[in-house]
């Protein structure tokens, strides 16, 4: 099938929508500051209540797509899972940290203020420690991936997030003397992983007890697509309304953040794809392995950045830039992967 049929109009043009939200948000922040100032009052333990609601609208439908019953297939061809886990939970967080540190404190050392460089580093770390979930199904389809195996990879990653995300983020941020309140980080994981995860599992069981799986996958879940889009767009508008003054003062910082993120994405894709090739995995498993490693669960990263550092922080801006570059870079990597299919086992 063609890319146009497999990826929605909104997903295919996500970068455009993010740019549009940036313009609208900056306009609101500059000319209607009463809106972000009012929203800033609604917080609970440093967690923004309005953005939490919007992020739930985004994350819950994505969790709903994952059938955790597929975990039982973990014993089938485990090499692909081991490569996925090593890439996502060992290589990726560390490479994101060191590549970002090299740029923010090395290449940009004389340009960025130290406090801003530290916040940008924190945002990229939050991205690097959050492997992609729902969007992987899109990349898997575009590379003719094994959908059942992709499901197992994504489901296992989501379960690992529950255990590994907090210690990995804490360790890497502490390396740069970035102090974070554990209770806020823990609350973020509960709010943005545990709550939607439990809700999605309960929903799936409830629907399947009354309807068929075909109804769930073809009719029920697609109903949430438009709400997911609205949740994402409104969240971005709110974020950029708080970021307006930063962007207006230093618009080139968007590009400066994007450069290490793009390099990191290309690096993880290359090393994961190479590992899969050396392990003699079939292309239908190797391609999703590389896609999961290269892309990010940016919804989680944005949510945690807002909770830990605030809507107007450089860390939150860095995670949003991750949204900005995600789709065009991943579509490029889809083409790269497909061009190399003949080099892999059938």
N, C-alpha and C positions, 0 to 999 in steps of 0.2 A: 504493500500500500504506500501511497505517497505521504510525505510529511504533513501535507495540508489536511489529509483525512484523519491522521492519528493525533494531531495536536490541535487544540481548540484555537479559535481566532484570538481569544484573550491571552492564552499562554504563548502563542507564537509572537504576539506583539507586546509582551510583558514589559520590555525595556521602554517602549513608547509610553505605556501607561504610567510607569514609574516616573519618567521624565515629566509627564503631564501633572502628576500629583505633586512633584517637586515644585513646579511653577505655581500651582494653586496654593500649596502650603506656604511657600515663601511669601506670596502675595498676602495671605491671611496674617502671617506673622509680622509683616512689616506695616500693613495698613489696618488690620483688625486685631491688634494684640489682645483685646479683651477676651477673645475666644480661647487662645492658649492659656492665658492667665486664669480664666475660670476653670478650665479643665485641670489645671495644675493643683487645684484645691482638693480634688477628689482622689485621695491616696490612702492606702492602707499598708503600713509597714513598707513604705517607699514604693509600693506597687500601684500603678495608675489603674483605677477602677474602669474608666471608659475604655482604655486600650486593652485591658484584660478581657472585657466583654467582646470586643472586636476580634481579638486574637483567638478567643474560644471559637468564634464563628469561622475562623480560618482553619484552625487545627483540628477541631472535632470531625469535620467531614473527611479530612485526610486520614485520620486514625480509623474512621469508619470503613475505609476501603481495604483495610488490612485484616485478613483472616488468620488469626493466631493458631488456628487448628493446623495450619500448614507446617508448624514447627516440627511435627512428627516426621516430616520428610528430611530432617536434618542429617540423617545417616546416609542419605543417597548422595554420592559424589561429594564428600565433605571437603575436598581440596578447595573448591570454589568458596566455601564458607570461611575456611581458614585464611584464604587470601583476602577476602572482604574484611574480616575482623582485624587482621594485621595492618592492612592499609588504613582502615578507618580509625582504629583505636591506639595504634602505635606510631605509624609513620606520619599520618596526616596531622594530628595535633602538634607534633614536634616540628614538622616542616613548616606549618603555618606560622608557628611562633618565630622560628629562626629567619624565615624569609621576610616576615613583617618587621621583625626587629632590625634586620639589615637595612631595610628601606627607611623606616621611620626614624631610626637613630643613626643610620650611616649615610645612605644616599641623600636623605632629606634633613640630615642633622643640622645644617646651617639655615634651613628654611622654616622648619616647624618648631614651635615652642615645645619644650620638653613635656609640659603637662598635656598638651594636645597630642603629641606623639604617643604618650603613655595611654591615653584614652583610645586612640586609634588601634594601638596594639591589643588592648583589651577586647575591643570589638571583633577584631579578626580572630583572636583566640576563641571567642564564643562561637564564631562560625566554624572554625576548624575542628572543634570538638563535637559538632552536631552533624553527623552524616545524614544524607538525604533520605526521605521516606517516600511520600506519595508521588512526587514528580519522577521518581525512578521508574515507575510503571510506564510513563510516557517515553522516557529514553530507552527503556527495554523494548517497547513496541517498535520504535523507530530503528532499532538495530536488530530486529527479528530475534529478540532474546527469548529464552525459555521463561514463560510467564510464571509457571509453578515454582521454578527455582528462584526467580526474582522475589516472589512472595516470601519464601523462606528466608532469603537474605535480608529483606526489609523487616520482617517480623522479628528476627533475631536481633537486628540492630536496635529496634525500638525497645526491646527488653534489656539490652546491654546499656542503653542510655540511662535507664532507671538507676543502674548501679555505678556506672563509670563517669557520667557527665560531671557530677559535682567534684570528685577527687581530681580529675584531669584538669578541669578549669581552675580549681583552687591551686594546684601545683604549678601550672604555667603562669598564672597571674602573680603568685608569690615569688616566682623567679625574677620578676621585674618590680618587686616590692609594691605591688598593687594590693592594697588591703580591701577585702570584701567581707561583708557581714555574712557569716555562714547561715544564719537564720533566714536572711533574704534570699540567698541562693537556694536553700532548701525549699523555701516557700515557692520560689519560681518553678522549680522542678515539679513540685506537687501540683501547682496551678496549671502549668502548661504541658505537662506530660501525664501525670497520674490521673488527674481529673478527666481530661478528654479521653484518655485511654480506657479508664473504667467505664465511662459513659458510652464509648463506642462499642466495647465488648457487650455491655448490657443491652444496647440497642440491637446489635446483631442477633443476640440470642432471642430477644423478644420478637423480632421480625421473623426469624427463621422458625420460631415455634408456631407461627400462624401463616406464613407465606413461604414460597420457594426461594431458593438461592438466586434463581434467575430474576425474580421480582426485586430482590434486594439489590443486586448488581446493576440491573438494567433500568429499573424504575425508581426505587427509593433513593439510592445514593445520588444519582444525577440531579435530583431535585435541589440538592444543596449547592450545586455549582455556582449559581448566580449569587447566593449569599456569601460564599467563599470569596468571590470576586469583589463584592461590595465591602466585605470586612477588610480585605487587603488594601483596597484603594483608600478607604476612610482612615485606616491605620497610617498609611503613608502620608496622607494629607496632614494628619495630626502631628506626626513626627517632623515633617518638614516645616510646619508652622512654628515648632519650637526651635528648629535649626535655621530659621530664616536669616538671622543676623550672622551666623557663622558662614553660611553659603554666600551671602552678599559681600562679606568682607574678604573671603578667600575662596572663590569658586574653584580655583585650581586644585584645592584639596580633594575634591571629588575624584579627579583624575589620579592624584597621588595615592589615594587609597585603592583605586581600581587596579593599578599596576601590580602590586604584590599579590592581590587576590587572583588576578588572571594568571600570573606566573605559577602560583600555588596550584591552581586548577589544572593547568597543563602538565605540571610536574607529577601530580598524583595520578592523573590519567595515564601518563606514560609509564610510570613505574608499576602501576597495578596491571595494566595491559601486558607489560613485559613479564611480570610474575605469572600471569595466567597463561601466557604463551609457553614459558619454560615448564609450567606444570602440565602442559599438553591438554588444557581444558578445551572443550568444544567452543566454537565462537558464540553459540547461543547462551553460554554461561560466562565466558570471558568478557564479552561486551558489557553486560549489566554490572559485572564486578567493577570494571573501570568507571562506569557511569556513577555508581553509588559512591565510590571514593572521590570522584571529581566534584560532585555536586554537594550542596549543603541543605540542611534542614533550617533554612533561613527564618522561617516563622518562629521556631524556638529561640534562635539566636537573638532575633529582634526583641522577643518578649523578655528574655533574661537580661538583655542590655538595658531595656527600659526599667526593669525592676531594680537592677544593681546600681545603675549610673544616672538614670533619669532621661526624660524625653529630649532634653536639650544637650545631652552629652556627645562627645566625639565618638564614644564607644557605640552608641545607638546609630549615629550617622554611618559608621564603618559597616555595621551589619546591613543597613539599608542599601549601601553601595553594593553589597553582596547580591542583593535582589536585582540591582540595576544590571550587573554583568552576567548573572547566572544564565539566562536563556540564550543570548547570542553566542556565548562561549560554548555552552553545551550543545547547541545545534551544530556548531562547527566541529565539535568532537564526535558527534554522531556521524557526520560525513567522513571524518578521518577513520573512525572505527569500521564503517561499512566498506571503505576502500581497501581495508586490510583483512577482510573476511577470509579470503583464499589462503592466508598464511596460517589459519587455525584448523584444528581437527574438526571433522564434521560432527 
